[in-house]
Amino acid sequence: MQVDSSGLQVLSREECLGLLSTTPIGRIVFTEHALPAVQPVNFHLDGRSIVIRTSTGSNLAAATRHAVVAFEADEFDSELRTGWSVTAVGQARAVTDPDEIHRLAALPLTAWAPGSRDHYIVVDAEQVSGRRITH
């Protein structure tokens, strides 16, 4: 087990992807009007890609088109003071291929926000890192 200078366990890429597959909520970090923006989103891990549904005309859809973004998800137990955090960085792309849209629509990805969510964003997780704290 590798530990960083803060005493946190360093997670492997595979451990990070495994943890991402256990939670439905994360945060996408992107640039909006030349400033950093963070938005909580429902997501599903599809292999090594993060899939997000949003509305076609949303700020998120516009801001992430062909952009490098960051994505973060975590889980913590405040009573036990344990938890993990995983960050991924990669190119975001809008899905336009009808066959791929059909395949993604079959994933167990349900948006919690109201309204139509017919636009898919896929983030190819090129860089993945994570840390876990245990006692």
N, CA, C and O atoms as CSV, one atom per row, in Angstrom:
chain,resi,resn,atom,element,x,y,z
A,1,MET,N,N,0.846,-1.177,0.000
A,1,MET,CA,C,0.000,0.000,0.000
A,1,MET,C,C,0.895,1.245,0.000
A,1,MET,O,O,1.758,1.409,0.862
A,2,GLN,N,N,0.668,2.104,-0.978
A,2,GLN,CA,C,1.423,3.357,-1.074
A,2,GLN,C,C,0.695,4.439,-0.282
A,2,GLN,O,O,-0.529,4.554,-0.349
A,3,VAL,N,N,1.462,5.231,0.469
A,3,VAL,CA,C,0.907,6.304,1.293
A,3,VAL,C,C,1.594,7.604,0.888
A,3,VAL,O,O,2.808,7.635,0.684
A,4,ASP,N,N,0.804,8.688,0.772
A,4,ASP,CA,C,1.400,9.979,0.405
A,4,ASP,C,C,1.949,10.688,1.645
A,4,ASP,O,O,1.864,10.157,2.752
A,5,SER,N,N,2.505,11.875,1.463
A,5,SER,CA,C,3.144,12.607,2.561
A,5,SER,C,C,2.166,13.046,3.647
A,5,SER,O,O,2.581,13.396,4.752
A,6,SER,N,N,0.867,13.029,3.337
A,6,SER,CA,C,-0.156,13.391,4.331
A,6,SER,C,C,-0.689,12.179,5.083
A,6,SER,O,O,-1.540,12.317,5.961
A,7,GLY,N,N,-0.191,10.990,4.742
A,7,GLY,CA,C,-0.662,9.778,5.392
A,7,GLY,C,C,-1.887,9.164,4.745
A,7,GLY,O,O,-2.487,8.244,5.301
A,8,LEU,N,N,-2.267,9.663,3.571
A,8,LEU,CA,C,-3.421,9.118,2.860
A,8,LEU,C,C,-2.977,7.995,1.933
A,8,LEU,O,O,-1.908,8.064,1.326
A,9,GLN,N,N,-3.808,6.956,1.830
A,9,GLN,CA,C,-3.513,5.846,0.934
A,9,GLN,C,C,-3.692,6.304,-0.510
A,9,GLN,O,O,-4.732,6.862,-0.860
A,10,VAL,N,N,-2.697,6.077,-1.337
A,10,VAL,CA,C,-2.761,6.414,-2.757
A,10,VAL,C,C,-3.425,5.247,-3.480
A,10,VAL,O,O,-2.995,4.101,-3.349
A,11,LEU,N,N,-4.471,5.543,-4.240
A,11,LEU,CA,C,-5.231,4.509,-4.937
A,11,LEU,C,C,-4.717,4.319,-6.358
A,11,LEU,O,O,-4.316,5.279,-7.016
A,12,SER,N,N,-4.731,3.082,-6.822
A,12,SER,CA,C,-4.358,2.791,-8.204
A,12,SER,C,C,-5.482,3.236,-9.137
A,12,SER,O,O,-6.597,3.512,-8.694
A,13,ARG,N,N,-5.182,3.301,-10.418
A,13,ARG,CA,C,-6.197,3.656,-11.416
A,13,ARG,C,C,-7.384,2.702,-11.332
A,13,ARG,O,O,-8.535,3.139,-11.359
A,14,GLU,N,N,-7.111,1.406,-11.230
A,14,GLU,CA,C,-8.199,0.421,-11.173
A,14,GLU,C,C,-9.033,0.584,-9.906
A,14,GLU,O,O,-10.257,0.465,-9.954
A,15,GLU,N,N,-8.383,0.854,-8.773
A,15,GLU,CA,C,-9.132,1.099,-7.536
A,15,GLU,C,C,-10.010,2.336,-7.689
A,15,GLU,O,O,-11.164,2.343,-7.259
A,16,CYS,N,N,-9.461,3.378,-8.300
A,16,CYS,CA,C,-10.224,4.613,-8.512
A,16,CYS,C,C,-11.459,4.354,-9.369
A,16,CYS,O,O,-12.559,4.788,-9.027
A,17,LEU,N,N,-11.276,3.650,-10.479
A,17,LEU,CA,C,-12.416,3.362,-11.357
A,17,LEU,C,C,-13.439,2.488,-10.641
A,17,LEU,O,O,-14.644,2.673,-10.815
A,18,GLY,N,N,-12.969,1.542,-9.842
A,18,GLY,CA,C,-13.889,0.716,-9.067
A,18,GLY,C,C,-14.722,1.543,-8.104
A,18,GLY,O,O,-15.922,1.306,-7.966
A,19,LEU,N,N,-14.108,2.507,-7.438
A,19,LEU,CA,C,-14.842,3.371,-6.516
A,19,LEU,C,C,-15.825,4.272,-7.259
A,19,LEU,O,O,-16.939,4.498,-6.785
A,20,LEU,N,N,-15.419,4.790,-8.428
A,20,LEU,CA,C,-16.344,5.621,-9.211
A,20,LEU,C,C,-17.601,4.852,-9.592
A,20,LEU,O,O,-18.676,5.437,-9.726
A,21,SER,N,N,-17.467,3.553,-9.764
A,21,SER,CA,C,-18.634,2.755,-10.162
A,21,SER,C,C,-19.611,2.525,-9.010
A,21,SER,O,O,-20.679,1.949,-9.218
A,22,THR,N,N,-19.262,2.969,-7.795
A,22,THR,CA,C,-20.121,2.713,-6.635
A,22,THR,C,C,-20.993,3.888,-6.227
A,22,THR,O,O,-21.807,3.755,-5.313
A,23,THR,N,N,-20.847,5.026,-6.874
A,23,THR,CA,C,-21.605,6.212,-6.461
A,23,THR,C,C,-22.236,6.894,-7.674
A,23,THR,O,O,-21.617,6.941,-8.737
A,24,PRO,N,N,-23.447,7.422,-7.540
A,24,PRO,CA,C,-24.124,8.024,-8.696
A,24,PRO,C,C,-23.936,9.536,-8.839
A,24,PRO,O,O,-24.393,10.121,-9.821
A,25,ILE,N,N,-23.270,10.174,-7.875
A,25,ILE,CA,C,-23.140,11.633,-7.886
A,25,ILE,C,C,-21.668,12.021,-7.885
A,25,ILE,O,O,-20.859,11.459,-7.147
A,26,GLY,N,N,-21.342,12.991,-8.724
A,26,GLY,CA,C,-19.992,13.536,-8.758
A,26,GLY,C,C,-20.061,15.009,-9.102
A,26,GLY,O,O,-21.144,15.592,-9.164
A,27,ARG,N,N,-18.909,15.606,-9.324
A,27,ARG,CA,C,-18.837,17.017,-9.670
A,27,ARG,C,C,-17.969,17.172,-10.901
A,27,ARG,O,O,-16.849,16.663,-10.954
A,28,ILE,N,N,-18.494,17.881,-11.893
A,28,ILE,CA,C,-17.710,18.163,-13.086
A,28,ILE,C,C,-17.177,19.583,-12.971
A,28,ILE,O,O,-17.900,20.504,-12.592
A,29,VAL,N,N,-15.913,19.743,-13.301
A,29,VAL,CA,C,-15.236,21.036,-13.214
A,29,VAL,C,C,-14.893,21.458,-14.636
A,29,VAL,O,O,-14.227,20.728,-15.370
A,30,PHE,N,N,-15.354,22.639,-15.013
A,30,PHE,CA,C,-15.172,23.118,-16.379
A,30,PHE,C,C,-14.957,24.625,-16.350
A,30,PHE,O,O,-15.015,25.245,-15.288
A,31,THR,N,N,-14.710,25.207,-17.508
A,31,THR,CA,C,-14.518,26.650,-17.611
A,31,THR,C,C,-15.769,27.277,-18.202
A,31,THR,O,O,-16.259,26.847,-19.246
A,32,GLU,N,N,-16.281,28.299,-17.523
A,32,GLU,CA,C,-17.468,29.011,-18.001
A,32,GLU,C,C,-17.172,30.507,-17.932
A,32,GLU,O,O,-16.897,31.041,-16.858
A,33,HIS,N,N,-17.227,31.175,-19.073
A,33,HIS,CA,C,-16.915,32.606,-19.151
A,33,HIS,C,C,-15.532,32.902,-18.566
A,33,HIS,O,O,-15.359,33.861,-17.814
A,34,ALA,N,N,-14.564,32.075,-18.916
A,34,ALA,CA,C,-13.156,32.210,-18.518
A,34,ALA,C,C,-12.914,32.011,-17.022
A,34,ALA,O,O,-11.840,32.343,-16.521
A,35,LEU,N,N,-13.903,31.473,-16.307
A,35,LEU,CA,C,-13.755,31.214,-14.878
A,35,LEU,C,C,-14.027,29.744,-14.589
A,35,LEU,O,O,-14.788,29.104,-15.315
A,36,PRO,N,N,-13.414,29.197,-13.538
A,36,PRO,CA,C,-13.706,27.811,-13.181
A,36,PRO,C,C,-15.131,27.683,-12.656
A,36,PRO,O,O,-15.628,28.557,-11.946
A,37,ALA,N,N,-15.771,26.587,-13.016
A,37,ALA,CA,C,-17.129,26.302,-12.554
A,37,ALA,C,C,-17.195,24.838,-12.129
A,37,ALA,O,O,-16.535,23.979,-12.714
A,38,VAL,N,N,-17.994,24.567,-11.113
A,38,VAL,CA,C,-18.185,23.212,-10.609
A,38,VAL,C,C,-19.677,22.956,-10.549
A,38,VAL,O,O,-20.439,23.785,-10.053
A,39,GLN,N,N,-20.094,21.801,-11.058
A,39,GLN,CA,C,-21.514,21.468,-11.036
A,39,GLN,C,C,-21.691,20.018,-10.600
A,39,GLN,O,O,-21.069,19.122,-11.171
A,40,PRO,N,N,-22.535,19.775,-9.591
A,40,PRO,CA,C,-22.831,18.386,-9.235
A,40,PRO,C,C,-23.683,17.751,-10.333
A,40,PRO,O,O,-24.568,18.392,-10.901
A,41,VAL,N,N,-23.399,16.484,-10.621
A,41,VAL,CA,C,-24.116,15.780,-11.687
A,41,VAL,C,C,-24.323,14.323,-11.307
A,41,VAL,O,O,-23.550,13.743,-10.545
A,42,ASN,N,N,-25.382,13.748,-11.854
A,42,ASN,CA,C,-25.525,12.298,-11.849
A,42,ASN,C,C,-24.616,11.773,-12.948
A,42,ASN,O,O,-24.450,12.419,-13.982
A,43,PHE,N,N,-24.032,10.612,-12.729
A,43,PHE,CA,C,-23.165,10.041,-13.756
A,43,PHE,C,C,-23.189,8.526,-13.673
A,43,PHE,O,O,-23.678,7.940,-12.707
A,44,HIS,N,N,-22.651,7.914,-14.708
A,44,HIS,CA,C,-22.466,6.463,-14.726
A,44,HIS,C,C,-21.102,6.194,-15.334
A,44,HIS,O,O,-20.739,6.798,-16.343
A,45,LEU,N,N,-20.347,5.292,-14.729
A,45,LEU,CA,C,-19.058,4.907,-15.288
A,45,LEU,C,C,-19.297,3.810,-16.315
A,45,LEU,O,O,-19.817,2.742,-15.990
A,46,ASP,N,N,-18.916,4.082,-17.549
A,46,ASP,CA,C,-19.094,3.150,-18.665
A,46,ASP,C,C,-17.703,2.718,-19.118
A,46,ASP,O,O,-17.074,3.382,-19.941
A,47,GLY,N,N,-17.236,1.610,-18.578
A,47,GLY,CA,C,-15.855,1.201,-18.840
A,47,GLY,C,C,-14.921,2.161,-18.145
A,47,GLY,O,O,-14.876,2.207,-16.916
A,48,ARG,N,N,-14.171,2.934,-18.920
A,48,ARG,CA,C,-13.259,3.935,-18.359
A,48,ARG,C,C,-13.738,5.349,-18.668
A,48,ARG,O,O,-12.979,6.309,-18.534
A,49,SER,N,N,-14.984,5.475,-19.078
A,49,SER,CA,C,-15.537,6.784,-19.437
A,49,SER,C,C,-16.650,7.174,-18.476
A,49,SER,O,O,-17.417,6.329,-18.014
A,50,ILE,N,N,-16.723,8.455,-18.186
A,50,ILE,CA,C,-17.759,9.011,-17.314
A,50,ILE,C,C,-18.857,9.559,-18.210
A,50,ILE,O,O,-18.602,10.396,-19.075
A,51,VAL,N,N,-20.083,9.083,-17.998
A,51,VAL,CA,C,-21.220,9.489,-18.829
A,51,VAL,C,C,-22.145,10.365,-17.994
A,51,VAL,O,O,-22.516,10.010,-16.876
A,52,ILE,N,N,-22.511,11.516,-18.557
A,52,ILE,CA,C,-23.378,12.491,-17.890
A,52,ILE,C,C,-24.513,12.834,-18.834
A,52,ILE,O,O,-24.307,12.973,-20.040
A,53,ARG,N,N,-25.721,12.971,-18.282
A,53,ARG,CA,C,-26.871,13.424,-19.072
A,53,ARG,C,C,-27.219,14.842,-18.655
A,53,ARG,O,O,-27.228,15.171,-17.468
A,54,THR,N,N,-27.504,15.669,-19.637
A,54,THR,CA,C,-27.923,17.042,-19.366
A,54,THR,C,C,-28.883,17.468,-20.466
A,54,THR,O,O,-29.163,16.692,-21.379
A,55,SER,N,N,-29.380,18.672,-20.389
A,55,SER,CA,C,-30.260,19.161,-21.451
A,55,SER,C,C,-29.414,19.759,-22.570
A,55,SER,O,O,-28.320,20.270,-22.331
A,56,THR,N,N,-29.928,19.689,-23.775
A,56,THR,CA,C,-29.182,20.119,-24.956
A,56,THR,C,C,-28.733,21.569,-24.865
A,56,THR,O,O,-27.603,21.879,-25.243
A,57,GLY,N,N,-29.571,22.455,-24.382
A,57,GLY,CA,C,-29.238,23.877,-24.340
A,57,GLY,C,C,-28.604,24.338,-23.045
A,57,GLY,O,O,-28.508,25.542,-22.804
A,58,SER,N,N,-28.172,23.418,-22.212
A,58,SER,CA,C,-27.642,23.810,-20.902
A,58,SER,C,C,-26.265,24.460,-21.014
A,58,SER,O,O,-25.537,24.259,-21.986
A,59,ASN,N,N,-25.929,25.244,-19.993
A,59,ASN,CA,C,-24.588,25.828,-19.913
A,59,ASN,C,C,-23.528,24.735,-19.855
A,59,ASN,O,O,-22.448,24.876,-20.428
A,60,LEU,N,N,-23.844,23.644,-19.157
A,60,LEU,CA,C,-22.907,22.533,-19.056
A,60,LEU,C,C,-22.629,21.931,-20.431
A,60,LEU,O,O,-21.477,21.653,-20.764
A,61,ALA,N,N,-23.669,21.730,-21.224
A,61,ALA,CA,C,-23.484,21.167,-22.568
A,61,ALA,C,C,-22.609,22.073,-23.423
A,61,ALA,O,O,-21.726,21.593,-24.135
A,62,ALA,N,N,-22.845,23.366,-23.357
A,62,ALA,CA,C,-22.068,24.312,-24.168
A,62,ALA,C,C,-20.628,24.421,-23.680
A,62,ALA,O,O,-19.697,24.444,-24.485
A,63,ALA,N,N,-20.446,24.488,-22.376
A,63,ALA,CA,C,-19.111,24.734,-21.823
A,63,ALA,C,C,-18.181,23.532,-21.935
A,63,ALA,O,O,-16.961,23.695,-21.940
A,64,THR,N,N,-18.733,22.340,-22.023
A,64,THR,CA,C,-17.880,21.150,-22.042
A,64,THR,C,C,-17.604,20.626,-23.444
A,64,THR,O,O,-16.838,19.675,-23.604
A,65,ARG,N,N,-18.203,21.216,-24.444
A,65,ARG,CA,C,-17.998,20.731,-25.816
A,65,ARG,C,C,-16.528,20.865,-26.209
A,65,ARG,O,O,-15.995,21.973,-26.273
A,66,HIS,N,N,-15.877,19.731,-26.470
A,66,HIS,CA,C,-14.462,19.667,-26.878
A,66,HIS,C,C,-13.537,20.324,-25.856
A,66,HIS,O,O,-12.515,20.898,-26.231
A,67,ALA,N,N,-13.875,20.249,-24.596
A,67,ALA,CA,C,-13.071,20.883,-23.547
A,67,ALA,C,C,-12.412,19.823,-22.669
A,67,ALA,O,O,-12.937,18.722,-22.502
A,68,VAL,N,N,-11.278,20.164,-22.123
A,68,VAL,CA,C,-10.671,19.335,-21.093
A,68,VAL,C,C,-11.340,19.713,-19.778
A,68,VAL,O,O,-11.410,20.889,-19.421
A,69,VAL,N,N,-11.830,18.709,-19.065
A,69,VAL,CA,C,-12.557,18.937,-17.818
A,69,VAL,C,C,-11.964,18.060,-16.721
A,69,VAL,O,O,-11.200,17.132,-16.987
A,70,ALA,N,N,-12.327,18.372,-15.501
A,70,ALA,CA,C,-12.004,17.518,-14.359
A,70,ALA,C,C,-13.316,16.989,-13.803
A,70,ALA,O,O,-14.369,17.605,-13.962
A,71,PHE,N,N,-13.234,15.850,-13.155
A,71,PHE,CA,C,-14.406,15.232,-12.546
A,71,PHE,C,C,-13.967,14.685,-11.199
A,71,PHE,O,O,-12.883,14.115,-11.074
A,72,GLU,N,N,-14.816,14.862,-10.190
A,72,GLU,CA,C,-14.492,14.385,-8.847
A,72,GLU,C,C,-15.706,13.725,-8.239
A,72,GLU,O,O,-16.831,14.205,-8.382
A,73,ALA,N,N,-15.466,12.614,-7.553
A,73,ALA,CA,C,-16.506,11.952,-6.766
A,73,ALA,C,C,-15.859,11.490,-5.468
A,73,ALA,O,O,-14.651,11.261,-5.410
A,74,ASP,N,N,-16.675,11.356,-4.429
A,74,ASP,CA,C,-16.129,10.955,-3.141
A,74,ASP,C,C,-17.208,10.314,-2.300
A,74,ASP,O,O,-18.394,10.337,-2.631
A,75,GLU,N,N,-16.761,9.749,-1.215
A,75,GLU,CA,C,-17.675,9.187,-0.222
A,75,GLU,C,C,-16.953,9.243,1.118
A,75,GLU,O,O,-15.785,8.868,1.226
A,76,PHE,N,N,-17.667,9.719,2.137
A,76,PHE,CA,C,-17.052,9.877,3.450
A,76,PHE,C,C,-18.009,9.425,4.538
A,76,PHE,O,O,-19.227,9.536,4.398
A,77,ASP,N,N,-17.447,8.919,5.614
A,77,ASP,CA,C,-18.198,8.586,6.819
A,77,ASP,C,C,-17.649,9.495,7.918
A,77,ASP,O,O,-16.551,9.273,8.429
A,78,SER,N,N,-18.424,10.516,8.274
A,78,SER,CA,C,-17.923,11.506,9.233
A,78,SER,C,C,-17.773,10.931,10.640
A,78,SER,O,O,-16.940,11.409,11.410
A,79,GLU,N,N,-18.562,9.919,10.987
A,79,GLU,CA,C,-18.423,9.322,12.317
A,79,GLU,C,C,-17.153,8.489,12.424
A,79,GLU,O,O,-16.437,8.562,13.422
A,80,LEU,N,N,-16.877,7.694,11.390
A,80,LEU,CA,C,-15.679,6.857,11.402
A,80,LEU,C,C,-14.443,7.605,10.922
A,80,LEU,O,O,-13.316,7.133,11.079
A,81,ARG,N,N,-14.672,8.790,10.329
A,81,ARG,CA,C,-13.588,9.605,9.778
A,81,ARG,C,C,-12.783,8.820,8.742
A,81,ARG,O,O,-11.552,8.795,8.761
A,82,THR,N,N,-13.524,8.182,7.842
A,82,THR,CA,C,-12.927,7.447,6.733
A,82,THR,C,C,-13.565,7.924,5.442
A,82,THR,O,O,-14.638,8.527,5.452
A,83,GLY,N,N,-12.903,7.654,4.343
A,83,GLY,CA,C,-13.501,8.003,3.065
A,83,GLY,C,C,-12.503,7.945,1.934
A,83,GLY,O,O,-11.345,7.568,2.110
A,84,TRP,N,N,-12.980,8.325,0.783
A,84,TRP,CA,C,-12.137,8.339,-0.415
A,84,TRP,C,C,-12.554,9.483,-1.327
A,84,TRP,O,O,-13.669,9.997,-1.244
A,85,SER,N,N,-11.641,9.863,-2.187
A,85,SER,CA,C,-11.901,10.879,-3.198
A,85,SER,C,C,-11.154,10.472,-4.463
A,85,SER,O,O,-9.987,10.084,-4.408
A,86,VAL,N,N,-11.833,10.563,-5.596
A,86,VAL,CA,C,-11.238,10.228,-6.891
A,86,VAL,C,C,-11.421,11.414,-7.828
A,86,VAL,O,O,-12.504,11.993,-7.908
A,87,THR,N,N,-10.359,11.766,-8.530
A,87,THR,CA,C,-10.396,12.835,-9.521
A,87,THR,C,C,-9.958,12.275,-10.867
A,87,THR,O,O,-8.988,11.523,-10.961
A,88,ALA,N,N,-10.695,12.657,-11.906
A,88,ALA,CA,C,-10.344,12.268,-13.275
A,88,ALA,C,C,-10.250,13.530,-14.122
A,88,ALA,O,O,-10.988,14.491,-13.907
A,89,VAL,N,N,-9.348,13.516,-15.073
A,89,VAL,CA,C,-9.193,14.620,-16.015
A,89,VAL,C,C,-9.207,14.027,-17.412
A,89,VAL,O,O,-8.573,13.005,-17.674
A,90,GLY,N,N,-9.939,14.682,-18.306
A,90,GLY,CA,C,-9.968,14.187,-19.680
A,90,GLY,C,C,-10.769,15.079,-20.594
A,90,GLY,O,O,-11.357,16.077,-20.177
A,91,GLN,N,N,-10.775,14.692,-21.843
A,91,GLN,CA,C,-11.505,15.414,-22.885
A,91,GLN,C,C,-12.990,15.068,-22.789
A,91,GLN,O,O,-13.361,13.896,-22.724
A,92,ALA,N,N,-13.826,16.090,-22.782
A,92,ALA,CA,C,-15.278,15.885,-22.811
A,92,ALA,C,C,-15.744,15.957,-24.258
A,92,ALA,O,O,-15.221,16.731,-25.060
A,93,ARG,N,N,-16.727,15.143,-24.569
A,93,ARG,CA,C,-17.288,15.195,-25.922
A,93,ARG,C,C,-18.789,14.989,-25.853
A,93,ARG,O,O,-19.298,14.227,-25.032
A,94,ALA,N,N,-19.476,15.684,-26.730
A,94,ALA,CA,C,-20.916,15.494,-26.870
A,94,ALA,C,C,-21.140,14.273,-27.749
A,94,ALA,O,O,-20.460,14.095,-28.760
A,95,VAL,N,N,-22.078,13.447,-27.370
A,95,VAL,CA,C,-22.381,12.248,-28.149
A,95,VAL,C,C,-23.437,12.604,-29.185
A,95,VAL,O,O,-24.522,13.073,-28.841
A,96,THR,N,N,-23.116,12.379,-30.448
A,96,THR,CA,C,-24.047,12.696,-31.537
A,96,THR,C,C,-24.414,11.477,-32.372
A,96,THR,O,O,-25.394,11.514,-33.115
A,97,ASP,N,N,-23.648,10.404,-32.262
A,97,ASP,CA,C,-23.924,9.194,-33.035
A,97,ASP,C,C,-25.192,8.521,-32.504
A,97,ASP,O,O,-25.253,8.186,-31.321
A,98,PRO,N,N,-26.212,8.315,-33.358
A,98,PRO,CA,C,-27.476,7.731,-32.894
A,98,PRO,C,C,-27.311,6.358,-32.242
A,98,PRO,O,O,-28.006,6.056,-31.272
A,99,ASP,N,N,-26.413,5.528,-32.750
A,99,ASP,CA,C,-26.207,4.209,-32.153
A,99,ASP,C,C,-25.606,4.323,-30.752
A,99,ASP,O,O,-25.992,3.587,-29.844
A,100,GLU,N,N,-24.664,5.247,-30.583
A,100,GLU,CA,C,-24.069,5.434,-29.266
A,100,GLU,C,C,-25.083,6.036,-28.292
A,100,GLU,O,O,-25.119,5.654,-27.122
A,101,ILE,N,N,-25.896,6.965,-28.763
A,101,ILE,CA,C,-26.950,7.532,-27.911
A,101,ILE,C,C,-27.902,6.435,-27.458
A,101,ILE,O,O,-28.286,6.388,-26.289
A,102,HIS,N,N,-28.280,5.563,-28.365
A,102,HIS,CA,C,-29.183,4.449,-28.034
A,102,HIS,C,C,-28.541,3.545,-26.971
A,102,HIS,O,O,-29.212,3.127,-26.027
A,103,ARG,N,N,-27.258,3.249,-27.123
A,103,ARG,CA,C,-26.554,2.411,-26.154
A,103,ARG,C,C,-26.471,3.104,-24.790
A,103,ARG,O,O,-26.703,2.475,-23.758
A,104,LEU,N,N,-26.141,4.394,-24.789
A,104,LEU,CA,C,-26.031,5.129,-23.525
A,104,LEU,C,C,-27.382,5.276,-22.833
A,104,LEU,O,O,-27.454,5.288,-21.605
A,105,ALA,N,N,-28.445,5.387,-23.616
A,105,ALA,CA,C,-29.790,5.516,-23.039
A,105,ALA,C,C,-30.182,4.273,-22.246
A,105,ALA,O,O,-31.044,4.343,-21.370
A,106,ALA,N,N,-29.559,3.143,-22.546
A,106,ALA,CA,C,-29.866,1.900,-21.835
A,106,ALA,C,C,-29.083,1.766,-20.524
A,106,ALA,O,O,-29.344,0.851,-19.743
A,107,LEU,N,N,-28.133,2.660,-20.277
A,107,LEU,CA,C,-27.359,2.602,-19.037
A,107,LEU,C,C,-28.234,2.996,-17.848
A,107,LEU,O,O,-29.199,3.743,-18.012
A,108,PRO,N,N,-27.906,2.502,-16.654
A,108,PRO,CA,C,-28.664,2.890,-15.457
A,108,PRO,C,C,-28.250,4.284,-14.974
A,108,PRO,O,O,-27.648,4.443,-13.912
A,109,LEU,N,N,-28.592,5.281,-15.783
A,109,LEU,CA,C,-28.233,6.670,-15.492
A,109,LEU,C,C,-29.499,7.501,-15.505
A,109,LEU,O,O,-30.066,7.772,-16.564
A,110,THR,N,N,-29.936,7.901,-14.334
A,110,THR,CA,C,-31.148,8.699,-14.208
A,110,THR,C,C,-30.788,10.048,-13.607
A,110,THR,O,O,-30.211,10.122,-12.522
A,111,ALA,N,N,-31.128,11.098,-14.311
A,111,ALA,CA,C,-30.878,12.445,-13.790
A,111,ALA,C,C,-31.884,12.760,-12.693
A,111,ALA,O,O,-33.070,12.456,-12.827
A,112,TRP,N,N,-31.419,13.361,-11.623
A,112,TRP,CA,C,-32.309,13.744,-10.536
A,112,TRP,C,C,-32.995,15.065,-10.827
A,112,TRP,O,O,-34.098,15.312,-10.340
A,113,ALA,N,N,-32.359,15.911,-11.611
A,113,ALA,CA,C,-32.926,17.229,-11.911
A,113,ALA,C,C,-34.136,17.079,-12.831
A,113,ALA,O,O,-34.176,16.174,-13.664
A,114,PRO,N,N,-35.115,17.960,-12.683
A,114,PRO,CA,C,-36.306,17.878,-13.533
A,114,PRO,C,C,-36.000,18.313,-14.967
A,114,PRO,O,O,-34.978,18.943,-15.237
A,115,GLY,N,N,-36.892,17.970,-15.860
A,115,GLY,CA,C,-36.768,18.394,-17.252
A,115,GLY,C,C,-36.110,17.344,-18.121
A,115,GLY,O,O,-35.654,16.303,-17.648
A,116,SER,N,N,-36.077,17.644,-19.390
A,116,SER,CA,C,-35.504,16.736,-20.381
A,116,SER,C,C,-33.986,16.693,-20.249
A,116,SER,O,O,-33.334,17.730,-20.117
A,117,ARG,N,N,-33.442,15.510,-20.284
A,117,ARG,CA,C,-31.991,15.296,-20.209
A,117,ARG,C,C,-31.593,14.395,-21.369
A,117,ARG,O,O,-31.236,13.232,-21.176
A,118,ASP,N,N,-31.658,14.946,-22.578
A,118,ASP,CA,C,-31.454,14.148,-23.784
A,118,ASP,C,C,-30.080,14.343,-24.419
A,118,ASP,O,O,-29.835,13.858,-25.523
A,119,HIS,N,N,-29.191,15.042,-23.739
A,119,HIS,CA,C,-27.849,15.316,-24.257
A,119,HIS,C,C,-26.842,14.539,-23.408
A,119,HIS,O,O,-26.827,14.658,-22.183
A,120,TYR,N,N,-26.012,13.751,-24.063
A,120,TYR,CA,C,-25.013,12.956,-23.355
A,120,TYR,C,C,-23.633,13.571,-23.523
A,120,TYR,O,O,-23.232,13.951,-24.623
A,121,ILE,N,N,-22.916,13.661,-22.411
A,121,ILE,CA,C,-21.520,14.090,-22.397
A,121,ILE,C,C,-20.707,12.903,-21.902
A,121,ILE,O,O,-21.040,12.287,-20.890
A,122,VAL,N,N,-19.645,12.590,-22.619
A,122,VAL,CA,C,-18.738,11.524,-22.205
A,122,VAL,C,C,-17.380,12.148,-21.918
A,122,VAL,O,O,-16.833,12.889,-22.735
A,123,VAL,N,N,-16.853,11.837,-20.751
A,123,VAL,CA,C,-15.513,12.289,-20.377
A,123,VAL,C,C,-14.610,11.061,-20.394
A,123,VAL,O,O,-14.793,10.132,-19.607
A,124,ASP,N,N,-13.643,11.066,-21.290
A,124,ASP,CA,C,-12.671,9.979,-21.340
A,124,ASP,C,C,-11.646,10.223,-20.243
A,124,ASP,O,O,-10.861,11.168,-20.313
A,125,ALA,N,N,-11.659,9.365,-19.231
A,125,ALA,CA,C,-10.812,9.544,-18.048
A,125,ALA,C,C,-9.362,9.208,-18.392
A,125,ALA,O,O,-8.923,8.069,-18.230
A,126,GLU,N,N,-8.633,10.204,-18.864
A,126,GLU,CA,C,-7.243,10.004,-19.278
A,126,GLU,C,C,-6.302,9.968,-18.077
A,126,GLU,O,O,-5.397,9.135,-18.025
A,127,GLN,N,N,-6.506,10.853,-17.125
A,127,GLN,CA,C,-5.716,10.873,-15.892
A,127,GLN,C,C,-6.669,10.620,-14.734
A,127,GLN,O,O,-7.692,11.293,-14.606
A,128,VAL,N,N,-6.336,9.659,-13.899
A,128,VAL,CA,C,-7.187,9.314,-12.757
A,128,VAL,C,C,-6.298,9.188,-11.524
A,128,VAL,O,O,-5.253,8.539,-11.563
A,129,SER,N,N,-6.721,9.808,-10.441
A,129,SER,CA,C,-5.984,9.674,-9.184
A,129,SER,C,C,-6.978,9.663,-8.034
A,129,SER,O,O,-8.099,10.156,-8.155
A,130,GLY,N,N,-6.548,9.094,-6.926
A,130,GLY,CA,C,-7.439,9.039,-5.777
A,130,GLY,C,C,-6.685,8.799,-4.488
A,130,GLY,O,O,-5.544,8.337,-4.475
A,131,ARG,N,N,-7.365,9.130,-3.408
A,131,ARG,CA,C,-6.824,8.943,-2.067
A,131,ARG,C,C,-7.920,8.369,-1.172
A,131,ARG,O,O,-9.111,8.614,-1.367
A,132,ARG,N,N,-7.469,7.594,-0.181
A,132,ARG,CA,C,-8.389,7.037,0.813
A,132,ARG,C,C,-7.812,7.330,2.193
A,132,ARG,O,O,-6.603,7.254,2.411
A,133,ILE,N,N,-8.710,7.668,3.122
A,133,ILE,CA,C,-8.294,7.857,4.509
A,133,ILE,C,C,-8.977,6.789,5.351
A,133,ILE,O,O,-10.190,6.595,5.273
A,134,THR,N,N,-8.178,6.104,6.152
A,134,THR,CA,C,-8.699,5.079,7.054
A,134,THR,C,C,-8.026,5.256,8.410
A,134,THR,O,O,-6.980,5.894,8.527
A,135,HIS,N,N,-8.641,4.687,9.409
A,135,HIS,CA,C,-8.047,4.755,10.760
A,135,HIS,C,C,-7.932,3.367,11.325
A,135,HIS,O,O,-7.459,3.195,12.449
